[in-house]
Amino acid sequence: MKLPSIPYLGAAFLEVWRRFPLVMLAATAGAIALMVLIEHNFVHDVEVKYSQIALTCSLGLSTFLCAALVIEKWKLKMPAAIIPHLVAAGLVAFYYASLHWNDFDNDNTVLRFIALNLAAHLGVAFIPYLDKASSVEDFWEYNKQLFGNFVVGAFYSGVIFAGLSIAILAVNELFHLDISEKIYGHLFILIAGIFNTTYFLSHFPKEFNFTTEPTDNQAIETPPSPYTTSFKNLTKFILIPIAIIYFLILYAFSTKILVTWELPEGWVGKLVLGFSVAGIFTYLLNYMLVKYDDSQLVKGYRRWFFFILLPMVALLFVAIGRRISDYGVTEARYVVATSGIWLLLMSLYFIASKKDNIKFIPISLAFFAVATVVGPFSAFQASQRSQTSRLLAIFEKNKMLKDGKLIPAADTLEQAEAEQVRSGIEYLSRNDYFEKMAPMFGLPKDSVPDWQATDLLISQLGITNAKPAGKQCYIDFKERNQREMAVAGYELVYQVYAYEQSKPAADFTGFAVSESGMSLQYYVQGVAQDSFDFQPFIQKLKDQGVECSSSEQPDSLSYFRTSGAGMEAVFHATNFSYYEGDKPTLREFNGQVLLRKKQ
């Protein structure tokens, strides 16, 4: 395999700009935006502005490519040829306008971008084959070429980036030029954004028919296999066995659930989705192999894959159903649930269908991707409705609604309900879903309370047993790197990042914030061994005049010596946070701990 020559790259670059001008314009503008971000060290104002441009250009790249494919497939001439480009430009402009200044503090922006980008990329995969005349074989060959070009282009890009990076490093070290490390980021963006895009588009198919029907005067010959030896071996001897192993693991886990009658944990849904995607990808690569390989492994995988997948879909529904029942709908759970519905439809279609039209896979997935983030049934709307309704149910149960306004509860809420109220209000505020809840607090509908205002709203409801409570305080210390600690006389040293959580996992060893928030607990294999009260440390900082949220505090204040029931400890804090109140409750601790048994 040879790397492309400079003359070849120049000619390919010009040809790509001629054939796909808007795609390359989007790639270039996106690369420039990312380079500006690197150059300005992601300063907030610059980050927001140019992140909007970068996201829009990335989405525009595949959207404009879809428009170009419509023109080429149906051989549109001017002025009709301009319509697809106008539609694509309108969609991209609408997406840019939908991005708000505060969106980059919100994970929903990432979810929306991923879903829309996925749909646009899938559009590239199926748009040339939306007409009924296009064969499934042509569709498969077209996507096989796209996949091959992507892999080869990524390999070339990696080799070029590694080679040039080493050359820059060598020149910098040998001639002491003091070249900024930012150059590596710029180089990566140029290669990934410009070179890789150019290479991929320069090999983009110009025709969409790869198979021809023989005429009456032609002899019917067996067509050559579209599988190279390496491609065939990858599918038959690597991907199919790996997919089978994955499903054996999941089936074994399902058997364990039935035997122990314990519902699965939250991560099961992610595993099922991951293995399902890997299995479907393998199914697509294996789709045509049955014509050229009569082995039972190849035939069996294509025939039985969706039958085997169906019980895994049921396991997925059990797992996500439990999470939604316990905690309501969130964007992540909605995505998992809708992915399960898509997998169910996929399985039923391929089990019932006699044609096994694989066009159904990208078309249906693109529809689900868009529906997940756009419209009244999107993940965002569903999450807002679910979390709001859960809060309203608690308020109504405890008679906290009067004339549409919230009032303090007559009696103390149960601990679980109090914590649901806190987490629910924080969730709605954090994700900008507070519109319906705001009037109940006497606030304007467009209010988006920050974490301090959220604490105030909860306190107004008279909910004092919602853990955690109070204003959040952050304490930072100056010395963070390479500070020595005297360890003589101590038996154990831990680098600790402890945070508020439910009971740690069964195999957890280390430190975690206690349920009360008053102390750090030391665990060995999931069993609490000792507890260290942090109230004296927080009080010590207050006595020294350290304010609620402070940075660059003297390192001399970061040490805290204490003891538990059976052990002594020295804590050295890098930073930590707590909730201020009558009794401050610890939120998280980051630093080092020395431990020994009491002497």
Secondary structure, DSSP 8 states (H G I E B T S, - for coil): -----HHHHHHHHHHHHHH-HHHHHHHHHHHHHHHHHHHTTT-HHHHHHHHHHHHHHHHHHHHHHHHHHHHHHTT--TTTTHHHHHHHHHHHHHHHHH--GGGGG-HHHHHHHHHHHHHHHHHHHHGGG-STTS-HHHHHHHHHHHHHHHHHHHHHHHHHHHHHHHHHHHHHHHHT----THHHHHHHHIIIIIIHHHHHHHTS-S-S-------TTS-------S--HHHHHIIIIIIHHHHHHHHHHHHHHHHHHHHHT----THHHHHHHHHHHHHHHHHHHHTTGGGT---HHHHHHHHHHHHHHHHHHHHHHHHHHHHHHHH---HHHHHHHHHHHHHHHHHHHHHH-SS--TTHHHHHHHHHHHHHHSSTTSHHHHHHHHHHHHHHHHHHHTT-EETTEE---SS---HHHHHHHHHHHHHHHHTT-TTTTGGGGT--TT----HHHHHHHHHHTT---SSS-S-EEEEEES--SS-----TT-SEEEEEEEE--SS--TT--EEEE-TTSSEEEEEETTEEEEEEE-HHHHHHHHHTT--SSEEEE-GGGGEEEEE-SSEEEEEEEEEEEEE-SSS-EEEEEEEEEEEEE--
